[in-house]
């Protein structure tokens, strides 16, 4: 399942974050980062996915 989230994070970073943690602070942070630059959004999304989910939020 993480592979699907990472692929989603590369294509559309907020989607990858949403699939991992839902709508919360990391989702909104990722939207902002993606609007400021696509690469920061991807990096943040992969970081959120790699640290394993809502329990870590």
C-alpha positions as CSV (number, residue, x, y, z in Angstrom):
1,X,0.0,0.0,0.0
2,X,2.9,2.4,0.6
3,X,4.0,2.0,-3.0
4,X,0.6,3.3,-4.2
5,X,0.8,6.2,-1.7
6,X,4.3,7.1,-2.9
7,X,3.2,7.0,-6.6
8,X,0.3,9.2,-5.7
9,X,2.6,11.5,-3.9
10,X,4.8,11.9,-6.9
11,X,1.9,12.5,-9.3
12,X,-0.2,14.7,-6.9
13,X,1.5,15.3,-3.5
14,X,-1.6,16.2,-1.5
15,X,-3.3,13.0,-2.6
16,X,-0.5,10.9,-1.2
17,X,-0.7,12.8,2.1
18,X,-4.5,12.5,2.2
19,X,-4.3,8.7,1.7
20,X,-1.8,8.5,4.6
21,X,-3.2,10.9,7.2
22,X,-6.5,12.3,5.9
23,X,-7.4,15.9,6.1
24,X,-5.3,17.5,8.9
25,X,-2.4,19.8,9.4
26,X,0.0,17.8,7.2
27,X,-2.5,17.8,4.4
28,X,-2.8,21.6,4.5
29,X,0.9,22.0,4.9
30,X,1.4,19.9,1.8
31,X,-1.1,21.9,-0.2
32,X,0.8,25.1,0.7
33,X,4.2,23.5,-0.2
34,X,2.8,22.2,-3.5
35,X,1.5,25.6,-4.4
36,X,4.9,27.2,-3.5
37,X,6.8,24.6,-5.5
38,X,6.0,21.1,-6.8
39,X,9.3,19.5,-5.5
40,X,8.8,20.7,-1.8
41,X,5.3,19.2,-2.0
42,X,6.7,15.8,-3.2
43,X,9.5,15.8,-0.5
44,X,7.0,16.5,2.3
45,X,4.5,13.9,1.0
46,X,7.2,11.2,0.8
47,X,8.4,12.2,4.3
48,X,4.9,11.9,5.7
49,X,4.4,8.5,4.1
50,X,7.8,7.2,5.2
51,X,7.3,8.0,8.8
52,X,4.2,5.7,8.9
53,X,1.0,7.5,9.3
54,X,-1.5,9.1,11.6
55,X,-0.1,7.7,14.9
56,X,3.1,9.7,14.2
57,X,1.1,12.9,13.5
